[in-house]
């Protein structure tokens, strides 16, 4: 009769093989899609790009939105205030690039800054005033900007497309992003970011590697999530699922969109050709703030997704490190089942290593296609690739720490504003970020 630990070891090994097979399927899905030609351009699209400040490679990124090979799209940029450094640069780029762009209408809009509501004198700890009325809530500045543009669209607009100003897209990006929406079962289409370090310091390499772990989950998968930096949705679906009512109280554009679309039993489709380069450099403090904020938004907006991330991250770390510790202990006491104990950490190590190699190989092919990246950027990609493959075990530990840190508190800082997350569609503006 087999002892209980045989079953545990067997389940652990099989689960790692299952995750590996899933990642292999995502890998082949991505490589089978990104080179395809998309010609379905019969829908009128408005591409909305919210901007705040000057991101790295800002002008290159913005130019890529002007250079879309799409016949029927409007290009709208939006800032909170004219005093934003991005405003003047956008106006100059509009003047320079509009004549050669396929975009039929280019605008630089000013949505106005959101301000924290005045807190009533009779607010109780529960968040309500003494007369029973709820404290005033609001959305994030980014969503405020998006809604400002949404309210200005005409009846001839079929699709809303969204992009962040810190990404650089290929010329057929919009065609690929819109393509899945031809099927009624697909509620939204999305790409994802791939961080390319501007500096090869450890924190920037860690950011790229941990983001890569998330990117590899996307594909022909139920785990697909929309990402606000590269996503599209039909106007009729946007209204049908109630996003025009959800967004005014939400902190996250993409999590709330994902929730609403899936609740309506529609698909969120990952588009490999819309995996986009995002050039970043960060410090350990910046990495911790970014990571905790992302996971905290996930915990409040999509608690089951957060729990899955916590569980899978904890499982990956314990399987490798606790498995190694048990194998070493078994060796010291002369345990007769040492081969079984040793197989578990070896399986975890090899499967996690293989997944790191696959995701880096996939990103290398997708980002290099159509010369989206320069030779110097390719060098940065190779450095991030080496860091991921050689130290995947270290980044798993760091990611687990960030997820655990997000289990506490509900206040985040984002683009200079502090928010308190009450629920998936309930947000309170606290005020400007503390210096």
N, C-alpha and C positions, 0 to 999 in steps of 0.2 A: 504493500500500500504506500502511495506517495504521501510524504509529509506535507503539512500546510504550506511550508515555505517554497515547495516546488511550484505550487499553483500561483503564488504571488510572483515568483520569478518569471514564470511563463507568461502571466498576464502583462507584466512590465515589459518584457521583450516584444510580445505581440503588439502592444500599444505603440511602442516606438516604431515598429515596422509599419503599422497602420498610418501613423503621422508621416512617415517617410514616403509611403505610396501616395498619400494625399498631396504632398508637396511635389512629387514627380508629375502627378496629373496636372497640377497648376502650372508647372514649368512647361510641359508640352502644350497646354492650352495657350499660354502666353506666346510661345514661339510659333504656334500655328496661326495666330491672328494678326500679329503686329505688322506684317508685310503686305497684307491684303489691300487691294484697291477698293475704295468706297466711293460710289458715284451717286448715292441716294441723297440728293440735295434739294428736294422739292419742298422743303419746309423753311419758313422764315424764322430766323433765329436772332435773338438779341443776346449778345455776349456782354455780361456785366463784370467789371473788374474793380473791386473796392481797393483803394490805396490809402496807405498811411505811412508817411516818411519815405525815405529812399532806401529800398532794400539793396543788397549786393547785386550788381549787374542789372540795375533797374532799367536802364535804357534798352539793353539787349532784350530783357524780358518783355518790356512793353512793345518793342518793335515786332516781336514774334506774333503778337495778337493782330497787328496790322497786316502781317504777311500770310494770312490764312487763304488757302485755295478753296474758297467757298463763295458762291455767287450771291447769296441772298442773306446777308447778315448785317446787323447793326452792332456797332462797337461803342459801348458806354463805359467810361471810367467815372468813378465817384469817390470824392473825398469828403471828410466831415466839414472842413473849413478851408477857405482860400489861403489862410496862413500856413497850411500844411506844405512842407517843402516839395511834396510831389506835385502840387497843383501847377506851378509855373513850368515845371519840366514836362508835364503832360500836355499843357497848352502848346509848348514849343514842338513837341513830337507830333502832335495832331497837325500842326501847320506843315511840318516837314514830310510826314509820311502819308497823310490822307490822299494826296493826288495819285499815288501809285498803289493804294490799297483797294481790295475788292469790297471793303466795307461800304455799304450804301449810306450810312450815317454814322458820324463819329462825334461824340459829345464828351465833355468833361463837366460833370455835375457836382454840385455842392449840396450835400444832404443836411448840413447843420449838425452841430455836436449835441449829443445827448447830455443832459445834466442830471445829477442825482436829485430825486424828489426831496423836498423838505420833509424832515421827519416830524410828525405831529408831536406836540408836547405830551399827549396822553397815550403814547404808545406803550403797550405792555410787553413783558418778555416773550409772550407767545407770538409777537409780530403783528398783533392787532391793537387798534385803539380801544380806549375804555368804552366807547359807544358801540363796539362790535364790528366796525368797518376794517377791512384789511389794509395793510400797508401798501402804498403804491408800488407797482412793479414795472420793470421795463426790460427791453432786450439789450443785447450787446451792441456796441457801436457799429460793428460790421453788419449785423442783421438790419439795424436801422438804415444803414446806407443801401443795402440790397432792397429793402422794402420801398425806399424812396424811389428807386429806379423802377421797381415792379409797378408802382402806382402810375407810372407815366407811359407804360406800354400801350400800344393801340390794339384794336381788335384783329389786326392782321398778323400778329405775332403768334407763332405756333409753339416755339420752344424757348425756354429760359436756360441759358448756359452761364456758368459761373467759373471764374478763374481768380487765383491770387496773384498779386503783383510780384511775388518772389519766385515765380517759376518761368521757365523758358520752354516753349512748345514748338513742335515741328509743324510744317506748313499744312499737313493734312490732319492735324489734331482735331479740329472742329468737325470735319467729316466723320472721323472715327467716333467722336463723342456722341454725335447725333444718330449715327447708324442704328444702334440697338433699339431706339425709340420707335422704329417703324413697326415693331411688334407690340400689340396692346398689353401683353402680359408683362412687359418690361416697364416698370414705373419710373425708373431713373437709371442713368448711366453715369459711370464715374471712372476716373483714373486714380492715380495715387502719386505721391511725391517720392523722390529718391534724393536724399541729401548728398551733395557733393561738397566735401570740406574745402573751404577757402584757405584754411590753414591746417596742416597735418599735426595739430596738437592733440593730445590724448582725448580731451573732452569732445572735440569735433569728430574725431574718429569713432568715439563711443556713440555719439548721436546718430551718425550714419549707420552704424552696425545695428543698433537697437531698432531704428526705423525700418531697416531691412527685414528684421524678424517679423514685423507686422505686415510688410508688403507681401511676403511669401504666402500669407494666408489667403490672399485674394486670387480668384480664378473662377473656375466653374464650381462654385462653392456656396453653401448656405451661410457662410461667415462673411460674405461680402458686405462692406459698409461704404456708404457714400463718403467722399472726401471733398470738402467745400472748395478746395483749390483747383478742382478740375471735375466738374459735374454738370449734368444737364437733366432737365425734366420738362415734359410737355406742360403747357400752360393749363390745359384742361385737367391734367392729373394734379398739378399744384393746387388748384382750387378744389378739386374733388376730395383730396385727402385733408383739406383744411389748413394747409400751410400758411395761407394768408391770415389765419386766425391764431395759429400756433406760434409763428415767428415773432409777433410783437411782444411775447413774454419769454422767449427762449434765449439761452446763452450761446448755443451751438447751432449753426445753420445745418451742418451735415448730420449730426446725430439726430436732431429733430426730424430732418427729412427722411433719414433711414427708417426711423420708428414709424412715421406716418405712412410711408410707402409700404412697408412690410405689414403693418396693421391692416392695410387695405388689400392684403394678399397679392401684392405685386412684387416683381423682382427688382433688386438692385444689381445691375449688371456691371461687372468689372471689364474695362476696355484696356487691354495691354498696351495698345498704341498710345494711350493717354497717360502712361507712366512718364512723369515729367521730372526734369532736373531742377533741383532747388539748391542754390549755392549758399552755404552757411558756415560760419565759424562761431564757436561758443566757448564759454569757460565752464568750469565745474558748477559754479553758482547758477549760471544761465541754463545749463543742462538740467540741473535739479529743478529749477523753477518751471522750465518747459515740460519736463517729464511729469512732474507732479500735477501740473495744470491739466495736461492731456488726460491722465488717468483719473483725476478727480472729476473732470467733466464726464468721462465715461461712467464713473461710479454713480453719478447722480442721474445722467441721461439714459444710460443703458446698463442698469445694475447686473443683469445676467451676463452681459458681455464682459463686464469688469470681473465678475466672479470666475468666468471661464478663463480670463487672462491670468488672474491670481492663481487658480488651480493648476493650469498648464505650466505656468512659470515655476511654481513651487515644485511640481512634479518633476520637471526637467532638472532642476537643481538638486533635489533630493535623490533622484535616480542616479545621477552621476556621482555626487559627492558622498552621500550616505551609502550608496552601493559600493563605492571604492573603499570606504571605511570598513564596511562589513567584510569585504573580500580580504582586506589586509588582516583583519582580526581573525578570520577563518584560517588564514595562512599561518598565523602565529600559534594557534592552538591545535594545528594539525587536523582541521575539520575534513572529514572524508568527502564532503560535498563541495569542496573548494572550487572545482570547475564550474559548478552551477552558480555559486556566489560571484565568481569572477566574470561570468558571461553577462551579467546584468549591467555593470558599469561600462563594459566594453561595447555592448549593444547601444547604450545611451550615447557614448562618445562617438562611435562611428556614424550613427544615424544623425546626430546633431551636426557633425562635421560635414556629412554629405549634403544636408539641407543648406548649410552655409555656402558650400561650393555651388550648389544649384542656383540659389537666389542671386549670387554675385555673377554667375555666368549669364543668367537671364537678363539682369540689369545691364550688363556690359553690352549685350546684343541689342537690346531695345534702345538704349541711350546713344549708341554709336550709329544707329541706323539713320540715314539721310544727314550724316555729319552734324548731329545736334550738339556735339561737344567738340571743343578744340583739343589739340594735342596736350596742352598743359592741363586741361580739365580731365583728359583721359589718364594722365599721370596721377591726378588726385583721386580718380576713381580706383586706380590700381592700388594706391596706398590704403584706401578705405576697404578694398577687397581683401588685402593681406591682413589688415587689422581684424576684420570680421572672421576670416577663416582661422587665423592663428590664435585668436583670443575669444572665440565664441562663448567659451565657458565662463570667462570673466564678465562679458556683457550680460549673460543670463543672470548672474548674481546681482549686477547693478540694476537690471530691469526689475528684478524681484523686489529690491529695496525701494525703488521708485513706486511700484504698485502698492507696497505696504504703506509707504508714506502718504499715499493718497486716500488711505482708509480713514484719515483723521481730518476734521475741519470741513468747511464748505466755502471758504473765501479764496478767490484767486485774483491775480493781477494779470491783465491782458492789454497790451498796447497802451500802457499808461493809465488804465482805469481798473479800479478794484470792484469785483462783483461778489455777491453772496448768492450761492446756488441753493434755492429752496427746494426745487423739484425739477423734473425734466422740462417743464414748460413754465417755470416760475423763477424769475431772477430779480434780485434787488441790486441796484447800483449803489455801492457804498461811497464812492468818491474817487478822487485821483490817487494814483499809486503813491505810497509812502516812499519818500526819498531816503 
